[in-house]
Amino acid sequence: MFTHLVVGTNDPEASCAFYDATFGALGIVGNRMGERAYYGDYANGFFSVGPPRDGKPATFANGGTIGLGAKNQAEVDAWHAAGLAHGGTCDGPPGRRDMAENKLYGAYLRDPTGNKLCAFTTNVED
């Protein structure tokens, strides 16, 4: 459905370290191009972080959340821990977040710029 997602940063080093760690916890390797980092690929969609191209300060989306898929609960936990260890802040600790009959396990983080992300799995242990 999506070709790519891009978030801005005012501190490329801090944000790239955060995303290298959190995407790494999900098994996704990043690539750097100057002050920008890319995760994923053109065939399956990619995520990018870098300074805004218009030269204005980066801001985060009010009400926006970027959801990432995880293989299992341990991967969600590792993603959350990696983010906290690399400048992110907790916006919801790892745990069950069932919706109707759907069993879900997820966590929320804010990156160093304030962008809100979550990692979820449907591979939930009872």
C-alpha positions in Angstrom: 0.0 0.0 0.0 2.8 2.4 0.9 6.0 3.1 -1.1 7.7 5.0 1.7 7.5 7.0 4.9 9.7 9.9 5.8 10.2 11.7 9.1 12.2 14.8 9.7 14.9 15.3 12.3 16.8 18.3 13.7 19.6 16.0 15.0 20.5 13.5 12.2 23.1 11.7 14.3 20.8 11.1 17.3 17.9 10.0 15.0 20.0 7.7 12.8 21.4 6.0 16.0 17.8 5.6 17.3 16.5 4.1 14.0 19.6 1.9 13.4 18.9 0.4 16.8 15.1 0.1 16.6 15.0 -1.2 13.0 17.9 -3.5 13.9 15.8 -5.0 16.7 13.3 -5.9 14.0 15.9 -7.4 11.7 16.0 -4.5 9.3 19.3 -3.1 8.2 19.7 0.6 7.4 21.7 2.5 4.8 23.1 6.0 5.3 23.4 8.7 2.6 24.9 11.8 4.1 22.5 13.1 6.9 19.8 10.6 5.9 19.1 7.0 6.7 16.9 4.5 4.8 15.4 1.2 6.0 13.7 -1.3 3.7 13.7 -1.2 -0.1 11.8 0.1 -3.0 10.1 -3.2 -3.8 8.6 -3.6 -0.3 8.5 0.0 0.9 11.0 2.0 2.9 11.3 4.3 5.8 13.6 7.3 5.8 14.8 9.9 8.4 16.7 13.1 7.7 16.6 16.9 7.9 13.6 18.5 6.0 14.5 19.4 2.5 13.1 22.8 2.8 15.7 23.7 5.5 13.0 24.6 8.1 13.0 22.8 11.5 11.6 19.3 11.7 8.4 18.9 13.7 6.4 15.8 14.5 2.8 15.0 13.5 0.2 15.7 16.2 -2.0 12.6 16.2 0.3 10.7 13.8 1.6 7.3 14.6 3.8 5.0 12.4 3.1 1.3 13.1 5.8 -1.3 12.5 5.3 -5.1 12.4 7.2 -7.4 14.7 7.5 -11.2 14.4 6.8 -11.9 18.1 6.6 -10.4 21.6 10.3 -10.7 22.2 11.0 -8.6 19.1 8.5 -5.9 20.4 10.4 -5.9 23.7 13.8 -5.7 22.0 12.5 -2.8 19.7 11.3 -0.9 22.7 14.5 -1.4 24.7 16.7 -0.4 21.8 14.7 2.8 21.3 15.0 3.7 25.0 18.7 3.0 24.9 19.2 5.2 21.9 17.5 8.5 22.8 13.8 7.5 22.5 11.1 8.0 25.1 8.4 5.6 26.2 4.9 6.5 25.0 3.4 3.2 26.1 5.4 0.2 27.5 5.3 -3.3 25.9 2.1 -5.2 26.7 -1.2 -6.7 25.6 -3.5 -4.4 23.6 -6.2 -6.7 22.4 -8.8 -5.2 20.1 -12.1 -7.2 20.1 -11.1 -10.8 19.1 -7.7 -9.7 17.9 -4.9 -10.6 20.2 -2.2 -7.9 20.0 1.0 -7.1 21.8 2.8 -3.8 21.2 4.7 -0.8 22.5 5.0 2.9 21.7 8.1 5.1 21.5 8.8 8.7 20.5 12.0 9.2 18.5 14.5 12.0 19.4 12.5 14.5 17.4 9.1 13.4 18.9 7.8 11.3 16.1 5.5 8.6 17.5 6.1 5.0 16.5 4.7 1.6 17.6 5.7 -2.0 17.1 3.0 -4.7 17.2 2.7 -8.4 16.7 -0.3 -10.7 16.4 1.9 -13.6 17.4 0.7 -13.4 21.0 1.4 -15.8 23.8 -1.6 -16.4 26.1 
